[in-house]
Amino acid sequence: MRSRILSSAFAVAVVLLALAAAGARSGNAATTAQSFFMTYVDPSGDQQGPAADVTAMTVTIDSADSLTVSVTATGFATIAPENEPQIEVYLNTDANPGTGSTSGSEYALLAYRSPSDSGWDLGRWDGSQWVSAPLTPTVSFASSGDTVSWSFNRTDIGSPTGIVLAYVASTTWDANNNRTGADFAPDLGTWPVSLPAPAPTPTPAPTPAPTPAPAAVKPVIGTPLLTPKTVTAGKRVTVVFPVTRSDTNKPLASGTMVCDPSVASKVIKHTESFKAGKAKLSFVVPKAAKGKLLRVKVTISVGGRTATKIASFRVH
């Protein structure tokens, strides 16, 4: 950072900021769907000595919070390097003249030429002197004729919001570091740059809570219904078991059925079916079963869950 020359401009800068309330002048502002920009105009022909004549400053902010500050100073491109022309833009990013450098500025933009070199910089007041701010990938410089431009992100100058006070200094110097020419814009005070609110940080969509796995349905087998109501040897009997869902108590619509009616551990030939919540079996009771115990075992399976019920009847 060329703090040697920047510091030489502060004597004038203090006077300019002290007169801010009396002479601040803003330019025209315009907006488009893509950017927000403001142009500030300074009278032409008011420079002193060989300094370039500042006529305009434009501040452009695009939708990504990237700023470009452009200064047009007539003659800057053609001034002899021996005159060491330079342009500085001072930024009071908190709009408080009591903080920052002696002039109240926290950041400064610089473009310069000399017999030995030329270049540009982004300066930051560190509390006691001007130092070069970190040049992040979002900081760049361009020049075209008498117009110089600095581009940077809002975060590169401390993420200011609201009003930023700015003024431009165009100066020339001799070999002994004496200023030989100058033009300050505006002539009195500062230009208030009204920054729009920063682009909001997108709020990540909340992660939806995982949908709990449905509870496994277990079949529930109820009390069987006999037709006829009495089990008689040598006669046909039909046994129907009601089967419901464990989660809703409604009839279980589907499942597999295994049924074994038996007397004295001997399985009886039978037919069986399961439909709409009814486990049904039908068979003829053996004549030899008179006076014995008929045992009916039914098992219903669904989704890996099973239920078994055993019912016993005395054979008449």
C-alpha positions in Angstrom: 0.0 0.0 0.0 1.5 3.4 -1.0 0.8 4.8 2.5 3.5 7.6 1.9 1.2 9.3 -0.6 -2.1 8.4 1.0 -1.0 9.9 4.3 -0.2 13.2 2.5 -3.8 13.5 1.4 -5.2 13.3 4.9 -4.8 16.9 5.8 -7.2 17.9 3.1 -9.4 14.8 3.9 -10.0 16.0 7.4 -11.2 19.3 6.2 -13.5 17.7 3.7 -15.1 15.4 6.2 -15.6 18.2 8.7 -17.6 20.0 6.0 -19.7 17.0 5.1 -22.9 18.2 6.5 -22.6 21.5 4.6 -21.6 20.2 1.2 -22.5 16.5 0.6 -24.0 16.0 -2.8 -25.4 12.8 -4.2 -25.8 11.9 -7.8 -28.3 9.9 -9.7 -29.3 6.4 -8.7 -30.9 3.8 -11.0 -31.9 0.2 -10.7 -32.3 -2.6 -13.1 -33.3 -6.3 -12.7 -29.6 -7.2 -12.6 -27.9 -4.3 -10.7 -28.1 -1.2 -8.6 -25.9 1.8 -9.5 -25.3 5.4 -8.5 -23.5 8.1 -10.4 -22.0 11.1 -8.7 -20.9 14.1 -10.8 -18.1 16.7 -10.0 -17.7 20.0 -11.9 -15.0 19.8 -14.7 -12.1 22.1 -14.8 -11.7 22.6 -11.1 -8.4 20.7 -10.7 -5.2 22.4 -9.5 -1.9 21.9 -11.2 -1.2 19.0 -13.4 -3.6 16.6 -11.6 -6.3 14.8 -13.5 -9.8 16.4 -13.3 -12.3 14.1 -11.5 -15.7 14.4 -13.3 -17.6 11.4 -12.1 -17.8 8.4 -9.8 -20.1 5.4 -10.3 -20.9 2.7 -7.8 -22.5 -0.5 -9.1 -23.8 -3.3 -7.0 -25.0 -6.5 -8.6 -27.3 -9.1 -7.2 -24.4 -11.1 -5.7 -23.2 -8.2 -3.6 -20.3 -7.6 -5.9 -19.4 -3.9 -6.0 -17.6 -1.9 -8.7 -16.4 1.7 -8.0 -15.4 3.6 -11.2 -13.8 7.0 -11.3 -13.4 9.1 -14.4 -10.6 11.7 -14.2 -9.8 13.6 -17.4 -6.1 13.5 -18.3 -5.2 10.6 -15.9 -4.1 8.4 -18.7 -1.9 11.0 -20.4 -0.2 12.7 -17.4 3.5 12.1 -17.5 4.7 9.4 -15.1 7.2 11.9 -13.7 4.3 13.7 -12.2 3.3 10.5 -10.3 -0.5 10.8 -10.9 -2.7 8.8 -8.6 -6.4 8.5 -7.8 -7.6 7.5 -4.4 -11.2 6.7 -3.3 -11.7 6.8 0.5 -14.5 4.8 2.0 -16.0 5.6 5.5 -17.8 2.3 5.7 -19.6 2.9 9.0 -20.5 6.6 8.2 -18.8 7.6 11.5 -16.1 10.2 11.2 -14.9 9.3 14.7 -13.7 5.9 13.7 -11.1 4.6 11.2 -8.2 6.8 9.9 -7.7 10.4 10.7 -10.2 11.2 8.0 -12.7 8.7 9.3 -12.1 6.2 6.5 -11.8 2.4 7.0 -10.9 1.5 3.4 -9.2 3.2 0.4 -8.9 2.3 -3.3 -5.7 3.4 -5.1 -4.5 3.6 -8.7 -1.1 5.2 -9.5 1.7 5.7 -12.1 5.3 6.6 -11.5 8.6 6.5 -13.6 9.5 3.2 -11.9 6.1 1.4 -11.7 2.4 1.6 -11.8 -0.4 -0.3 -10.1 -3.4 -0.4 -7.8 -4.3 -1.5 -4.3 -7.1 -1.9 -1.8 -6.0 -0.4 1.5 -7.3 -0.9 5.0 -6.8 1.2 8.1 -5.3 -1.1 10.8 -5.8 1.3 13.7 -2.6 3.2 13.3 -1.6 3.1 9.6 -2.7 2.1 6.1 -1.9 -1.4 5.1 -2.8 -3.5 2.0 -6.0 -5.4 2.5 -6.0 -9.1 1.5 -6.6 -9.4 -2.2 -9.2 -12.2 -2.4 -10.3 -13.7 -5.7 -13.2 -11.2 -5.7 -10.9 -8.2 -5.8 -9.8 -6.9 -9.2 -8.9 -3.7 -11.1 -9.4 -2.4 -14.6 -8.7 0.8 -16.5 -9.8 2.2 -19.8 -8.5 5.6 -20.9 -9.2 8.1 -18.1 -11.6 5.7 -16.2 -10.3 3.4 -13.5 -12.4 0.7 -11.8 -12.1 -1.5 -8.7 -14.3 -4.5 -8.2 -14.7 -6.3 -4.9 -17.2 -8.1 -2.8 -19.0 -6.3 0.0 -17.2 -8.6 2.5 -13.8 -7.3 1.2 -14.6 -4.0 2.8 -16.1 -5.2 6.1 -19.6 -6.0 4.9 -21.1 -2.5 5.4 -24.8 -1.8 5.2 -26.7 1.4 4.8 -24.7 4.6 4.0 -21.0 4.6 3.1 -19.4 8.0 2.8 -17.0 8.3 -0.1 -14.7 11.0 -1.7 -12.1 10.9 -4.4 -8.7 12.5 -4.5 -6.7 13.0 -7.7 -3.2 14.1 -7.0 0.3 14.6 -8.6 3.7 14.6 -6.8 7.2 15.7 -7.3 10.4 13.7 -6.6 10.5 15.1 -3.0 7.0 13.9 -2.2 5.5 17.3 -2.5 2.0 17.5 -3.9 2.0 19.5 -7.1 -1.6 19.2 -8.1 -5.0 18.0 -6.8 -8.7 17.7 -7.4 -11.1 16.5 -4.7 -14.6 15.3 -5.4 -16.9 16.4 -4.2 -15.4 19.9 -3.5 -17.0 19.9 0.0 -18.0 17.0 2.1 -18.5 13.4 0.9 -20.8 11.5 -1.4 -23.2 9.3 0.6 -23.4 5.9 -1.1 -26.6 4.1 -0.1 -26.0 0.4 -0.1 -29.0 -1.9 -0.4 -29.4 -4.7 2.1 -27.1 -7.6 1.5 -28.5 -10.5 -0.3 -30.1 -12.8 2.2 -28.4 -16.0 3.0 -30.6 -18.8 1.8 -32.2 -20.7 4.6 -31.7 -24.4 4.1 -34.9 -26.3 3.9 -35.5 -28.3 7.1 -34.6 -31.9 6.8 -37.9 -33.8 6.9 -38.3 -36.2 9.8 -38.0 -39.7 8.6 -41.3 -41.4 8.2 -41.7 -44.0 10.8 -42.0 -47.5 9.5 -45.5 -48.8 9.8 -46.1 -51.1 12.7 -46.0 -54.7 11.6 -49.6 -56.1 11.5 -50.2 -59.1 13.5 -53.3 -61.3 13.0 -55.6 -61.7 15.9 -57.8 -64.9 16.0 -61.1 -64.7 17.8 -63.6 -67.2 19.2 -64.8 -69.7 16.6 -68.4 -70.0 15.4 -69.8 -73.6 14.9 -72.4 -74.6 12.4 -74.3 -76.6 13.6 -73.7 -75.5 17.2 -73.2 -79.1 18.3 -70.4 -81.4 17.1 -72.0 -84.8 16.4 -70.2 -87.9 15.4 -70.8 -88.8 11.7 -72.1 -85.4 10.9 -70.5 -82.4 9.0 -69.5 -79.4 11.0 -68.2 -76.0 9.8 -65.9 -73.9 12.0 -65.3 -70.2 11.3 -62.6 -68.2 13.2 -62.8 -64.4 12.9 -59.4 -62.9 12.2 -58.7 -59.1 12.7 -55.7 -56.8 12.3 -53.8 -55.9 15.4 -53.5 -52.2 14.5 -57.1 -51.4 13.5 -59.1 -54.3 14.8 -60.7 -54.5 11.4 -61.0 -57.8 9.4 -57.6 -59.0 8.1 -58.0 -58.9 4.3 -55.4 -61.5 3.3 -53.0 -64.0 4.8 -52.2 -67.7 4.8 -54.0 -70.3 6.8 -52.9 -73.7 8.1 -55.5 -75.7 10.0 -55.4 -79.2 11.5 -58.6 -80.6 13.1 -57.9 -83.8 14.9 -59.3 -86.4 17.3 -56.9 -88.4 19.4 -54.0 -86.8 17.5 -55.3 -88.1 14.1 -55.9 -85.3 11.6 -59.3 -85.3 10.0 -59.7 -84.8 6.2 -61.1 -81.4 5.7 -61.4 -78.3 3.5 -60.2 -74.9 4.5 -60.2 -71.3 3.2 -59.3 -67.8 4.4 -61.1 -64.7 3.0 -62.1 -61.3 4.2 -61.1 -61.9 7.8 -62.7 -65.4 8.1 -60.7 -68.6 8.5 -63.1 -71.4 7.6 -62.8 -75.2 7.7 -65.4 -77.9 7.1 -65.3 -81.7 7.7 -67.3 -84.7 8.7 -66.7 -85.8 12.2 -65.6 -89.5 12.3 -68.2 -91.8 13.8 -65.5 -93.3 16.0 -65.0 -89.8 17.6 -68.2 -90.1 19.7 -67.5 -89.0 23.3 -64.0 -87.9 22.4 -62.5 -84.4 22.2 -62.2 -82.7 18.8 -59.2 -80.4 18.7 -59.0 -77.7 16.0 -55.7 -75.8 15.6 -55.6 -72.8 13.2 -52.5 -70.7 12.3 -52.8 -67.4 10.3 -49.6 -65.7 8.9 -49.2 -62.3 7.3 -46.0 -60.2 6.7 -43.9 -62.6 8.7 -46.2 -62.4 11.8 -48.2 -65.4 12.9 -51.0 -66.2 15.3 -52.3 -69.6 16.4 -55.5 -70.5 18.2 -56.6 -73.9 19.4 -60.2 -74.7 20.1 -61.6 -78.0 21.6 -65.1 -79.4 21.3 -66.7 -82.5 22.9 -68.2 -84.9 20.2 -71.7 -86.0 20.9 
